[in-house]
Amino acid sequence: MLEKRQSYRVLLNEDWELEDLYEFPHALSQCYAFVYCLDSDLQPQDRERINFAMRGYPWRGGYSYVNIYTVFKSQIPRPERPKIKSIQKSSPGWLDLFLNVNVAYQVATAVTALSGAAVSALAVYKKAYQLLQSINAERRKAELARMTATVAQMKAMNATCVELAKHLGFKSLKELHQHTGDPEVSLKLLMAHYRRMSVLMEYAKEGKATLSLPNNSKQDW
């Protein structure tokens, strides 16, 4: 157990619908797990288990993405997996969580930065999607499901990874490439992270949920 349990507050500012009780916590939990395992100074329980999954999954459908987030969550030490401390829905309301607040701050800071560059970030995401689509089209034409990327394609994927990581506030791109062993997998993971971060961004934009930053967060010990 942690010597001090860390409390992190999410402000709930507007009326929520029933499905919001799943959608927002689910996206927050996945973004937290991604950052904890791949972009923080903390060590997951079994780094090799994560690397094995990232290198071994086919990355051709939703199955791989669902399972990699399950792996991320399972490799967070139990005391630092997000748990509800309290929740109140009024005006204003809040959701207090026990977790590692530094990782939560990192997610919150990245959401703020992403919101400020939403148009350009979406353009990079679309470029990444089109790049992967063109690569897959060439593979289908060659009748090879996993044809090795050309030098030009590798260069394009690396460059797009840099752009997308910048918008996501993702600092550990070099390490991610080392873990995956493939810039294509790295790019697909960053795109998956973008999709989940976009959910948090939309909740903030609509005024439904505000992730606390270090200067406005409350901690109870």
C-alpha positions in Angstrom: 0.0 0.0 0.0 1.1 3.6 -0.5 2.1 5.3 2.7 -0.2 8.2 1.7 -3.2 7.7 -0.4 -3.4 10.4 -3.1 -6.7 12.0 -4.0 -7.5 13.6 -7.3 -10.5 15.7 -8.1 -12.5 15.9 -11.4 -15.1 18.7 -11.4 -18.5 17.8 -12.8 -20.0 21.0 -14.1 -23.1 20.2 -16.1 -25.9 17.7 -16.3 -24.7 14.2 -17.2 -26.6 11.5 -19.1 -26.5 7.9 -17.9 -24.0 6.8 -20.6 -21.6 9.5 -19.4 -21.1 7.5 -16.2 -19.4 4.9 -18.4 -17.8 6.9 -21.3 -15.9 9.5 -19.3 -14.4 7.2 -16.6 -13.6 4.6 -19.2 -11.6 7.1 -21.3 -9.9 8.6 -18.3 -8.9 5.1 -17.0 -7.4 4.2 -20.4 -5.5 7.4 -20.8 -4.2 7.1 -17.3 -3.0 3.5 -17.9 -1.4 4.5 -21.2 0.6 7.4 -19.6 1.5 5.4 -16.5 3.0 2.5 -18.5 4.5 4.3 -21.5 5.1 8.0 -20.6 5.9 8.4 -16.9 8.8 7.9 -14.6 7.0 5.0 -12.9 7.7 1.4 -13.6 4.8 -1.0 -14.5 4.9 -4.3 -12.7 6.1 -6.3 -15.8 7.6 -4.2 -18.6 8.3 -7.3 -20.7 4.7 -8.4 -20.5 3.7 -5.1 -22.1 6.4 -5.2 -24.7 5.4 -8.8 -25.6 1.9 -7.7 -26.2 2.8 -4.7 -28.3 5.2 -6.7 -30.4 3.0 -9.8 -30.7 -0.5 -8.4 -31.4 -1.5 -8.3 -35.1 -2.8 -4.7 -34.9 -5.4 -5.2 -37.7 -8.6 -4.8 -35.7 -10.3 -3.8 -32.5 -9.2 -6.9 -30.6 -5.6 -5.8 -30.3 -6.6 -2.3 -28.9 -9.0 -3.7 -26.4 -6.5 -6.1 -25.1 -3.5 -3.8 -24.9 -5.4 -1.5 -22.6 -6.3 -4.5 -20.5 -2.6 -5.2 -20.3 -1.7 -1.6 -19.4 -4.2 -1.6 -16.6 -3.1 -4.9 -15.2 0.5 -3.7 -15.0 -0.2 -0.7 -12.8 0.5 -1.6 -9.1 -2.9 -2.1 -7.3 -2.5 0.8 -4.9 -2.2 3.2 -7.9 -5.1 1.9 -10.0 -7.9 4.5 -10.1 -10.5 3.9 -7.5 -13.5 6.1 -6.5 -13.1 7.9 -3.3 -16.3 9.9 -3.5 -18.7 11.2 -6.2 -21.3 14.0 -6.0 -23.5 15.2 -8.8 -24.9 18.6 -8.0 -24.0 22.1 -9.1 -21.1 21.9 -9.0 -20.3 18.3 -8.5 -17.1 16.3 -8.3 -15.5 12.9 -8.7 -12.7 12.2 -6.3 -10.3 9.4 -7.2 -7.5 7.6 -5.4 -4.6 7.2 -7.9 -1.2 8.5 -8.7 -1.8 12.3 -8.9 1.3 13.0 -10.9 0.1 10.8 -13.7 -3.4 12.3 -13.5 -1.8 15.8 -13.7 0.2 14.7 -16.8 -3.1 13.5 -18.5 -4.8 16.8 -17.5 -2.0 18.9 -18.8 -2.0 17.0 -22.1 -5.8 17.4 -22.5 -5.4 21.2 -22.0 -2.7 21.3 -24.6 -4.6 19.1 -27.0 -7.6 21.4 -26.6 -5.6 24.4 -27.6 -4.4 22.8 -30.8 -7.4 20.7 -31.6 -7.6 21.6 -35.3 -4.0 20.9 -36.1 -4.0 17.7 -33.9 -7.0 16.4 -35.8 -5.2 17.2 -39.1 -2.2 15.1 -38.0 -4.5 12.3 -36.9 -6.2 12.3 -40.3 -2.8 12.3 -42.0 -1.7 9.3 -40.0 -4.9 7.5 -40.8 -4.4 8.1 -44.6 -0.8 7.1 -44.4 -1.7 3.7 -42.8 -4.6 3.3 -45.3 -2.2 3.8 -48.2 0.3 1.3 -46.8 -2.5 -1.3 -46.3 -3.7 -0.7 -49.8 -0.2 -1.5 -51.2 -0.1 -4.6 -49.1 -3.5 -5.8 -50.4 -2.3 -5.2 -53.9 0.8 -7.2 -53.2 -1.3 -9.8 -51.4 0.9 -9.6 -48.3 -0.9 -8.9 -45.0 2.4 -7.8 -43.3 4.7 -6.6 -46.0 7.8 -4.8 -44.6 7.3 -1.0 -45.0 9.6 0.7 -47.5 12.2 3.2 -46.4 10.0 6.1 -47.5 7.0 4.7 -45.6 9.1 4.2 -42.4 10.3 7.8 -42.7 6.7 9.0 -43.1 5.5 7.0 -40.1 8.4 8.2 -37.9 7.7 11.8 -38.8 4.0 11.5 -38.2 4.7 9.8 -34.8 6.7 12.9 -33.9 3.9 15.3 -34.8 1.2 13.3 -33.1 3.3 12.8 -29.9 3.9 16.5 -29.7 0.2 17.2 -29.8 -0.5 14.6 -27.2 2.2 15.8 -24.8 3.8 12.4 -25.2 7.5 12.7 -24.2 8.7 9.1 -24.5 8.6 8.5 -28.2 12.1 7.1 -28.5 11.3 4.6 -25.7 8.0 3.7 -27.3 9.8 2.8 -30.6 12.2 0.6 -28.5 9.3 -1.1 -26.8 7.3 -1.8 -30.0 10.2 -2.4 -32.3 8.1 -0.9 -35.1 7.1 2.7 -35.9 3.9 1.4 -37.4 2.8 -0.1 -34.1 4.0 3.1 -32.3 1.9 5.2 -34.6 -1.2 3.0 -34.1 -0.8 3.2 -30.4 -0.5 7.0 -30.5 -3.6 7.1 -32.7 -5.5 5.0 -30.1 -4.3 7.3 -27.4 -5.5 10.3 -29.4 -9.0 8.9 -29.8 -9.3 8.4 -26.0 -7.8 11.8 -25.2 -10.3 13.4 -27.6 -13.1 12.0 -25.4 -11.7 13.8 -22.4 -11.2 16.9 -24.5 -14.8 16.9 -25.6 -16.1 16.6 -22.0 -13.9 19.5 -21.0 -15.1 21.5 -24.0 -18.8 20.8 -23.3 -18.3 21.8 -19.6 -19.2 18.4 -18.3 -15.9 17.4 -16.7 -12.8 19.4 -15.8 -9.6 17.6 -14.9 -7.8 19.3 -12.1 -4.3 20.7 -12.7 -1.6 21.0 -9.9 -2.6 24.6 -9.1 -6.3 23.9 -8.6 -6.4 20.3 -7.3 -7.1 19.3 -3.8 -5.4 16.4 -2.0 -6.6 14.7 1.1 -4.2 12.6 3.1 
